[in-house]
Amino acid sequence: MDWLSAPAAQIPETARRLLGWEVSANGVTIRLTEVEAYAGTGEDPASHAHRGPTPRTQVMFGPAGRAYVYFVFGMHWCLNIVCGPEGEASAVLLRAGEVVDGVEIARERRGGSDRELARGPARLVKALGIGPDANGTSMMDGTGPLLLKPPTRPVTPDQIVAGPRVGVAGAHDVPWRFSIAADPTVSTYRRHTPRKR
């Protein structure tokens, strides 16, 4: 999977290629239907690594294939896969997916309808049953709690749609959110609205 280590400037293409791939943890497997790209090249103000490495973002600087797990809004965990050459930060947020194995386990963790089980980044993490301990672990070799696997149902380029990113203060109109067209597990788009102070 050399494409996972492609230069950070190519992160949109890397994100598109992840659609249809499957991620497994703790008895649940999710087919990715929506992802969001972030470059840490200093040109993407929405990226956590925009201003360089910090204790929180060090994992984004490689190697590729590791999990970047972070807490958002004081209540949710989100999962990214680190991409790009070592030392050049970029990552893809796993935004939504279809639970294709372990549906009963995911229902116990999440509740709600099956299409909602992993519809949104926080729900996806909860369905997989992971938390901060997964941060920095490999998603490629089975040594960590997460495992990324090739698609059993590949996604063709004509099935992919692009749109603006969600929930970011900077560069929110950059069309780096990619999803499988008309898939019912894709999350609802909500345009960014600045917080009033």
C-alpha angles and dihedrals in degrees: 000000000000089000089071088065095046115133116286089247087067094053094117090061091045090052092050091052091055093064110109093021116124130232121198134193137153097357098316129103122194126193107217113240100162132032138166127214127223126183121201095199096115089259097086112070090184091064119097087222095052094113096038136267122337129169087268097046101036090102089061089067092070170163096247119245098045125122120251107199121180140169118244134190089001092281116056138063119218129197128218132173113226114235138179135051117319111276093024109092124221135134143179120229112221099225106173146345150167118265103233099170133025094028093157091053091048090050090054091052098041114016121200129085121332093249089056097050095096100009101132133020097270092047091049091054092047092049089053091049096228133136141169093315088073092061112117095008123128118262091190112057107038095249093113132050093264129067126189114208133186117262122273087197107038119212118230122215092250090060093059125092127188130211143156121298122259132236099003126126097209130050091000093153093058104116096231098124108102127189143164106265116255094355108153093219094062111110123248114263116240116185116234114261117189115240116249114238 
